[in-house]
Amino acid sequence: MSQLTLALADGAVVAKRNLIKIKRLPEVLIWTTMSPIMFVVLFAYVFGNSIQIGGGVSYREFLIAGVFVQTVIFGSTFTGAGLADDMTKGIIDRFRSLPMARSAVLVGRTGSDILYNSISIFVMTLAGLIVGWRIRTSPLEAIGGFLLLLLFSYAVSWIMAYVGLKVSSVEVVQNASFMFIFPITFIANTFVNQDSLPGPLRVFAEWNPVSSVAQAVREAFGNTGGLPEPDVWSLANPIPYTIIWVGIILAIFVPLSVRQYKKTTSR
Amino acid sequence: MAETNTGGALLANETEGGEGVTDMIRTSGLVKRYGKVVALDGLDLAVPKGTVFGLLGPNGAGKTTAIRILTTLLEPDEGSVEVAGLDVRKKPGRVRERIGLSGQNAAVDEHLSGYENLEMVGRLYHLGRKRSRARARELLDRFELSEAGDRPAKTYSGGMRRRLDLAAALVAEPEVLFLDEPTTGLDPRSRVQMWETIQELARGGSTVLLTTQYMEEADRLAEDIVVIDRGRKIAHGTSDELKTQIGGERVEVVVASSSDVPAAQAILETLCVGDCQFDEQTRTLTAAVDGGVEALGQVLRRLGDRNVAVVDVGLRRPTLDDVFLSLTGHAAEVADSTDGSSDGSEDERSDVREKEAVR
């Protein structure tokens, strides 16, 4: 077996194990699905009536893409927390003494978390439809939007995997990732039009990949209404720009995480 | 216990090398440091195929470090390591295919059932789906876990988890099995069960390296024992050889009052050959003597002459605790310095250690 097929085959075994855990601890899944509902409802009703986005698009339509992006990024902390938890358990010694691919624990974890994110996207979609959000494009384009969301969240979960291995404490992963996720998801066009931000923040927002994901998803759902086309390259070409970022994140954090995994012993 | 014909295999650093015997485990000059702490300080081991080898030492002696290096979990700083004829440092992946590890903390996933744990391990040994499933059922049967096989492992008792962990180590029928303190933390009954299981494996011809801090465990299971302390080998031999090294039988006296300890000590000192221990706190005196029963009679007579009230008196064969004490000058464990029931009651001793292990 080649290294890649080995990593995928062993990763699938580990992913299956993670999924069995979901079955055994359904409360985790319930909380995973509760928070996206909360986000959709909170933003729709708290901000929905007071923020005018312009361009003849309702704020509720505008913000749903932002909520989706923020939620899947928060969802990726699940990867870090899950790995940090694993690292404190004896099972990781078992894994490390087995002739499995060194990357399998990480491949399996990030892989099973795609399902987690899929579930939360599904739930958010339902919640969004209930509060009045609509997809105004073809189903194919919408599916493209969902896939891009998953792809980006997959890349982010590798960052969180690295964090989880590095700190090896579930609490620290959660606190540390909040410090990182709040700024990157708020200094973006997730909840406001980036044009309304002051100078440096606006530049950050324009080149923030979170913005490009939100922009791409928004376009995929046809929620941009009469908003003017952004003239920054990153937002004018949100799909290629997002994919470039996905490539960069994976190229850095896959090898980094695998190396960290090899180095770390259970504590 | 196996008989060994070599009489003088007691000195440290002596390398075992029987003719025509392949060593399944071989280390030389193994060094591992954690910052300034030296966990292993030039350890040489040689374990012939098909033997049960005991690595005996107190907490912090370097046993777990040695196991972690041998099972590819840790890189040594110096020295060479070979397992099943493969260089562990150069070919860790190949080594992993041929070993099984059962650790101190049962390395099973508590949310998975026993069956799911074993099936997963089989898959990760690349046995294939069918074989992994069959093997999981087989091992559950063998370790009397069939009934609990479909329950999450977190519902298992400590003994059951340990058995599951050992089963996981056996999934791929490894050539070399590493057991790191297989009975630490188990209740006496589970411990005896675990011993029987290991003995069964040994009869089946497996090569086993086990670490333990329980002297009686090494005594009972291992044909060949290396005693380590602070990362160094301090003795090597069969348990009989180790016992012989520190003399014959012990007379052990517990006096009623601590004011009688000096008097009793004076009496025992005249008869003592080699290893003598006096513990004022527990009022326990132990002396290695020549000519067992006769010496015991003499001790009793003299104690009577001087009106020393005795709570308990007896004759016992030296335990490996005694070996450790006389080799290192300090007890194997703090609690073990008080260890000395005259009848050598195993259960009582286990209890003392049990408490120590829990602490």
Interface residues (C-beta under 8 A of the other chain):
Chain A: M1 D10 V13 K16 R17 I20 K21 R24 L25 K89 G90 I91 I92 D93 R94 F95 R96 S97 L98 P99 M100 A104 T265
Chain B: R68 T71 T72 L73 L74 G93 R94 R96 E97 I99 L101 G103 N105 A106 A107 V108 D109 E110 H111 L112 E116 M120 V121 R123 L124 Y125 H126 P152 A168
